[in-house]
Amino acid sequence: MSLEALRVICLVAGVLGVVTGAGLVISPGRALREGSRWRRWLLEIDLVALLDRRRSIERPLYRHHRAVGAGVVAGTVAWLAALWGLSDHPASVSALTGTLGAWGARVLILTLWAFAAFALGIGLFVLIRPSAIKGLEAAANRWLEPFRTASRPGDAAWVEFIGWWVLRAPRLSGVLLLAAGLGCLRVLA
């Protein structure tokens, strides 16, 4: 993750924290009224469950396998051209060697070349014969749960506790959210 991505995440988290915290501090009754958008957004939406759904891309991928394969091959060729150009550029080589050391720079460059070769192979398989990657697809389709959802016994108690605490002390929750949001925005300054 790049530094710019972290800055954007801090900016979004800071703005959301400041807006939500200010809303809870200024008007907690209005923010937490039954059926209000604030209450639904703060207490009732399981955001992890939205991200934890199965999504199937096999049908569009197999219908348009030539376009997808050509796109992957074209992107990989551009990636390989960039790697080839950077390997001849003395400033990039010296920057990598200065930052990672000689061995670290070699490992990074070889890893990038290996990933590019793997992506080129996958792109060619998708372009020419997508059924050849069925085994890889089956392994990738195994369902993994990176985050435990609140639907399991024991997890719901924490969600209910947080909701109870926000409803019990909305101004204190607002001050904490406001402080966290200002802290995220302070990181950007």
HUZI-V196674 format. One record per residue. N is the residue number from 1. PHI is phi as a letter, one per 30 degrees, with the letter a starting at -180 (* if undefined). PSI is psi in whole degrees, -180 to 180 (* if undefined). D_FIRST is the distance of its C-alpha to the first C-alpha in whole Angstrom. Layout:
# HUZI-V196674
n=<N,N>
phi=<PHI,PHI>
psi=<PSI,PSI>
d_first=<D_FIRST,D_FIRST>
This chain:
# HUZI-V196674
n=<1,2,3,4,5,6,7,8,9,10,11,12,13,14,15,16,17,18,19,20,21,22,23,24,25,26,27,28,29,30,31,32,33,34,35,36,37,38,39,40,41,42,43,44,45,46,47,48,49,50,51,52,53,54,55,56,57,58,59,60,61,62,63,64,65,66,67,68,69,70,71,72,73,74,75,76,77,78,79,80,81,82,83,84,85,86,87,88,89,90,91,92,93,94,95,96,97,98,99,100,101,102,103,104,105,106,107,108,109,110,111,112,113,114,115,116,117,118,119,120,121,122,123,124,125,126,127,128,129,130,131,132,133,134,135,136,137,138,139,140,141,142,143,144,145,146,147,148,149,150,151,152,153,154,155,156,157,158,159,160,161,162,163,164,165,166,167,168,169,170,171,172,173,174,175,176,177,178,179,180,181,182,183,184,185,186,187,188,189>
phi=<*,d,d,d,d,d,d,d,d,d,d,d,d,d,d,d,d,d,d,d,d,d,d,d,d,d,b,d,d,d,d,c,d,e,i,d,d,e,d,d,d,d,c,c,d,c,d,d,d,d,d,c,c,d,b,c,c,d,d,d,d,d,d,c,d,d,d,d,d,d,d,d,d,d,d,d,d,d,d,d,d,d,d,d,d,d,d,c,d,d,d,d,d,d,d,d,d,d,d,c,i,d,d,d,d,d,d,d,d,d,d,d,d,d,d,d,d,d,d,d,d,d,d,d,d,d,d,c,b,d,d,d,c,d,d,d,d,d,d,d,d,d,d,c,c,d,b,d,d,d,d,d,d,j,d,d,d,d,d,d,d,d,d,d,d,d,d,d,b,d,d,d,d,d,d,d,d,d,d,d,d,d,d,d,d,d,d,d,d>
psi=<134,168,-36,-39,-41,-37,-42,-42,-44,-38,-47,-46,-40,-45,-44,-41,-42,-46,-47,-45,-43,-39,-39,-33,-44,-49,75,-32,-43,-39,-32,15,146,131,0,156,-40,-46,-44,-45,-40,-42,-24,-17,129,94,-34,-36,-31,-36,-15,29,153,138,133,126,5,-45,-52,-33,-44,-29,-37,41,-29,-42,-43,-46,-42,-38,-42,-43,-43,-42,-39,-38,-41,-40,-45,-39,-41,-41,-41,-43,-37,-28,-25,-10,117,-31,-40,-39,-43,-35,-44,-43,-39,-34,-48,-10,171,-46,-42,-41,-42,-44,-44,-46,-43,-37,-43,-41,-40,-43,-38,-41,-40,-44,-38,-42,-45,-43,-42,-40,-43,-38,-47,-53,87,-21,-14,-18,21,-40,-42,-39,-41,-39,-36,-24,-3,136,119,144,97,-30,138,131,167,2,-8,150,137,-38,-34,-28,-39,-43,-43,-37,-44,-44,-42,-41,-41,-41,-33,-42,71,-36,-41,-42,-40,-41,-42,-43,-40,-44,-42,-41,-43,-34,-41,-41,-30,-33,-33,-26,*>
d_first=<0,4,7,8,6,7,10,11,11,13,15,16,16,19,21,21,22,25,26,27,28,30,32,32,34,36,37,36,39,38,35,36,39,39,38,36,32,31,32,31,27,27,29,30,27,25,22,20,23,22,19,21,23,24,24,26,25,28,30,29,27,31,32,30,29,31,28,25,26,27,24,22,24,24,20,20,23,21,18,21,23,20,20,23,23,21,23,26,24,25,23,20,22,23,19,18,21,21,17,17,21,23,23,19,19,21,19,16,18,20,17,16,20,20,17,19,22,21,20,23,25,24,24,28,29,28,30,33,33,31,33,32,29,30,30,26,26,28,26,23,25,25,24,22,22,18,20,23,25,28,30,31,34,33,29,31,33,30,29,33,33,30,32,35,34,32,36,38,36,34,35,33,30,30,30,27,25,26,25,22,21,23,21,17,19,20,17,16,20>
